[in-house]
Amino acid sequence: MNSTIRTAAKWGLFIGLANLVWLYLAFFIGLHTNGIMVFQIFMLVWLALTVIGFILALRDVKRSSPEIGYLSGVGAGTVSAAVSAIVAVVAQVGYFTVVHPAWPEVMAQQTEAHFRSLGMSPMQIEQMVSQSRRSFTLSNYAISSAATALILGIVLSAIIMFFLRRRRTPSLH
């Protein structure tokens, strides 16, 4: 395995683990159980961690291999994205089975409370709650977490490498 792939894989692991820690920490500080709107804060922090992680990853790749071009940089970012996607699935399995097994039911209750506060009819609320129970499952979260990590990582890599392709990244040595 060449050094670029090793560096990218290492950063993918860091990004994935940072997001895993944030997922579990957010639960323990109450962001997952204080209403649907509070959950949006959780998502913004997750996005910021991911963006910062990919910037650092691709700067490190570029620093260790200054000759790397745009497509090779995006390829390295794809490796980081794939590794972070694997960690994302592991994080969801741990979350649903160990950290917060009641998550689907909590989301059904929060969905009911949210739509009741909007004045929806009982039949409309029941439809929304039923839909939430079908949506908030381990399999849906594992698939969507992996797909999001992979797609977002590739898109971020393409954007970041656009800015890094001509910029000289200073050496740490």
SVG drawing of the C-alpha trace seen along z (x, -y; Angstrom):
<svg xmlns="http://www.w3.org/2000/svg" viewBox="-58 -28 70 32">
<polyline fill="none" stroke="black" stroke-width="0.4" points="0.0,0.0 1.6,-3.3 1.9,-6.2 -0.9,-8.3 -3.4,-5.5 -2.1,-4.8 -2.4,-8.5 -5.9,-8.7 -7.0,-5.5 -5.6,-6.9 -7.6,-10.1 -10.7,-8.2 -10.4,-6.3 -9.9,-9.6 -12.9,-11.2 -15.0,-8.1 -13.9,-7.8 -14.5,-11.6 -18.0,-11.2 -18.6,-8.0 -17.4,-9.9 -19.7,-12.8 -22.7,-10.6 -22.3,-8.9 -21.4,-12.1 -24.4,-13.9 -26.6,-11.2 -25.0,-11.4 -25.4,-15.2 -29.0,-14.9 -29.0,-16.2 -30.9,-13.1 -33.7,-13.2 -34.6,-16.9 -36.7,-17.3 -36.3,-17.1 -35.2,-20.7 -32.3,-20.3 -31.1,-17.4 -30.3,-19.9 -27.5,-21.2 -26.1,-17.7 -26.1,-17.6 -24.3,-20.9 -21.5,-19.8 -21.3,-16.5 -21.0,-18.3 -18.3,-20.7 -16.3,-17.7 -16.5,-16.0 -15.5,-19.1 -12.5,-19.8 -11.5,-16.2 -11.4,-16.1 -9.5,-19.4 -6.9,-18.1 -6.8,-14.7 -6.2,-16.2 -3.7,-18.7 -1.8,-15.9 -2.0,-13.8 -0.8,-16.9 2.0,-17.6 3.3,-14.0 3.0,-13.8 3.3,-17.3 3.2,-16.0 -0.3,-14.6 -2.8,-15.9 -6.4,-16.7 -7.8,-13.2 -5.3,-11.4 -6.3,-13.7 -9.9,-13.0 -9.0,-9.3 -7.2,-9.7 -10.3,-11.5 -12.4,-8.6 -10.3,-6.2 -10.8,-8.4 -14.5,-8.4 -14.7,-4.6 -13.0,-4.1 -15.1,-6.6 -18.2,-4.9 -17.2,-1.6 -16.8,-3.3 -20.2,-5.0 -21.9,-1.6 -20.1,-0.3 -21.1,-3.4 -24.7,-2.9 -24.7,0.7 -23.2,-0.2 -25.6,-3.1 -28.7,-1.1 -27.7,2.0 -25.7,0.7 -25.8,-3.1 -29.4,-3.8 -31.5,-0.8 -34.7,-2.8 -33.8,-5.4 -36.5,-4.3 -39.2,-4.6 -37.9,-7.9 -38.0,-9.3 -41.6,-8.0 -42.5,-9.9 -40.7,-13.0 -42.4,-12.9 -45.8,-12.6 -45.1,-15.5 -43.8,-17.7 -46.8,-17.2 -49.2,-17.4 -47.7,-20.8 -48.4,-21.9 -52.1,-21.1 -52.3,-18.1 -55.3,-15.8 -54.8,-12.5 -55.0,-10.5 -52.3,-12.7 -50.1,-12.3 -50.5,-8.5 -49.4,-8.4 -46.3,-10.5 -45.5,-8.3 -46.0,-5.2 -43.6,-6.6 -41.1,-7.5 -41.1,-3.9 -40.4,-2.6 -37.6,-5.2 -35.7,-5.1 -34.3,-1.6 -30.8,-0.2 -30.8,0.9 -31.9,-2.5 -29.4,-4.3 -26.5,-2.0 -27.2,-2.3 -27.8,-6.1 -24.7,-6.7 -22.5,-4.7 -23.9,-6.3 -23.7,-9.8 -20.1,-9.3 -19.1,-8.0 -20.9,-10.6 -20.1,-13.6 -16.5,-12.5 -16.1,-12.3 -17.8,-15.6 -15.8,-17.3 -12.6,-15.8 -13.4,-17.2 -14.1,-20.7 -11.1,-20.7 -8.7,-19.4 -9.8,-22.1 -8.4,-24.6 -5.3,-22.5 -4.3,-21.5 -2.2,-24.7 -1.6,-25.7 1.7,-24.7 1.1,-23.1 4.0,-23.9 6.0,-20.9 5.9,-20.2 9.6,-19.4"/>
</svg>
